[in-house]
Structures are given as structure tokens and as C-alpha cells.
């Protein structure tokens, strides 16, 4: 069972938002997942945060053997940088 940390698309046409989930690599993009660890809003409105991610859970899943996709790896790095700036 190969696990991936990847984006799951949701939202309406031309206004996507994404869940950051742990899923088996054989499952569909918008299919079943093991755990939801964050949300990524591509078009955040007002004071709404663009990226919410549980860094501790992501680190746990990576330590267990889950592989993050390139995009999710960049988002995790971005979230870590925003934590250090505060």
C-alpha cells in the first residue's frame, strides 16, 4: 500500500479549492482518502487564510513512508516558513 500526500480538488468550475489528503496512490484523484490534513484555497477572499495545514500530521505521515507530490511538498515548505516568521 503506497501512500501519497496529494491535493483533492473541490469547489465549483473555474474557482477551485483543494483538500490536502493522505491517499493510496491507486485511488482516484477525488476518491477515497485516509486522512485530511489541510486546505488550500487558490482564491482566498479577504482575511481568509490561503493555506491551512497540520505540519505535525504531515511530518508523521512522511516518517511512516508517505510520499508528498511536488506541489504538496512546496505547500508544506511554504507553511513551515510562515510558522517561523510569526
C-alpha positions as CSV (number, residue, x, y, z in Angstrom):
1,X,0.0,0.0,0.0
2,X,1.8,3.1,-1.2
3,X,0.6,6.3,0.4
4,X,0.8,9.8,-1.1
5,X,0.1,13.2,0.3
6,X,-1.7,15.0,-2.5
7,X,-4.4,17.6,-3.4
8,X,-8.0,16.6,-3.8
9,X,-9.9,19.1,-5.9
10,X,-13.2,20.6,-4.8
11,X,-15.2,23.8,-5.5
12,X,-17.1,25.0,-8.5
13,X,-15.9,25.4,-12.1
14,X,-13.1,27.9,-12.5
15,X,-12.9,28.5,-8.7
16,X,-11.1,25.5,-7.3
17,X,-10.1,24.9,-3.8
18,X,-8.2,21.8,-2.6
19,X,-8.1,19.5,0.4
20,X,-4.6,18.2,1.3
21,X,-5.1,14.5,2.0
22,X,-3.3,11.2,2.6
23,X,-4.5,8.7,0.0
24,X,-3.4,5.4,-1.6
25,X,-1.7,6.0,-4.9
26,X,-4.1,3.7,-6.6
27,X,-7.2,5.7,-5.7
28,X,-8.7,8.3,-7.9
29,X,-7.7,12.0,-7.5
30,X,-11.1,12.9,-5.9
31,X,-11.7,9.5,-4.5
32,X,-11.3,7.9,-1.1
33,X,-8.7,9.1,1.3
34,X,-7.2,8.1,4.7
35,X,-6.9,11.4,6.4
36,X,-7.4,15.1,5.6
37,X,-4.5,17.2,6.9
38,X,-5.2,20.6,5.4
39,X,-6.9,23.0,3.0
40,X,-5.5,25.1,0.2
41,X,-7.7,28.0,-1.2
42,X,-6.4,29.2,-4.5
43,X,-8.5,32.3,-4.5
44,X,-8.8,33.4,-0.8
45,X,-11.2,36.2,-0.1
46,X,-10.5,39.0,2.4
47,X,-8.8,37.9,5.6
48,X,-9.4,34.2,4.9
49,X,-6.1,32.2,5.0
50,X,-4.9,30.8,1.8
51,X,-3.2,27.7,3.3
52,X,-4.1,25.7,6.4
53,X,-2.1,22.6,7.0
54,X,-1.3,20.4,10.0
55,X,2.5,20.3,9.8
56,X,2.8,17.7,12.6
57,X,0.5,15.2,10.8
58,X,2.3,15.8,7.6
59,X,5.6,15.0,9.3
60,X,4.2,11.9,10.8
61,X,2.9,10.5,7.5
62,X,6.2,11.3,5.8
63,X,8.0,9.4,8.6
64,X,5.7,6.4,8.1
65,X,6.5,6.3,4.4
66,X,4.0,8.6,2.6
67,X,5.5,10.5,-0.4
68,X,4.4,14.1,-1.0
69,X,3.7,15.2,-4.5
70,X,5.8,18.1,-5.8
71,X,3.0,20.6,-5.3
72,X,2.2,19.5,-1.8
73,X,5.9,19.4,-0.8
74,X,6.1,23.1,-1.9
75,X,3.0,23.9,0.1
76,X,4.4,22.2,3.2
77,X,7.6,24.2,2.8
78,X,5.6,27.4,2.5
79,X,3.6,26.6,5.6
80,X,6.7,25.9,7.6
81,X,8.2,29.2,6.5
82,X,5.1,31.1,7.6
83,X,5.3,29.5,11.0
84,X,8.9,30.6,11.6
85,X,8.0,34.2,10.6
86,X,5.4,34.6,13.2
